[in-house]
Amino acid sequence: MKNILILLLITIFGIQFSESEQTALVKTNALPLATSENELFSVNIVVPEAVEANESFTINVELNNLTERAIEITTGNPVFYYLVRDSSGKAINTITRTDVGIVQLLENKDALTEKYPYRFKKPGVYEISAVAEFSLHVGDGKSRVYKMETDWKKIKVIE
């Protein structure tokens, strides 16, 4: 009888703990951990197909909030860092961030966009990609770091 009573008390306590944990999650308005970044966010890059050597062009990137609510993220400035490689796959430039720890609000179904000017000195075929690295509050004082890379885009640089 004593064992049954102890088991009953443990079960009741476990149910109450589970309910209070769920209540805390609702109160903090935190997002649950997603199984994939693609459920919450997407990234995209747009560059021209061809440019002239020494001609400035713009790299356009965006981080999309795919959820139905606004999300507060902590990022660097800029949000993206950029990777540039030549036709042999050799990295020729990495454009990094100058600042970190910036809190930004990303509205529901909205995108955070950046435009970065760039110029190639020599003709050839190059590839460009951008990486967004940011953290998101997921509840109980915890955060999750997301690192999402765009597709690589080819760009032909002509004389």
Disulfide bonds with the S-S distance in Angstrom:
none
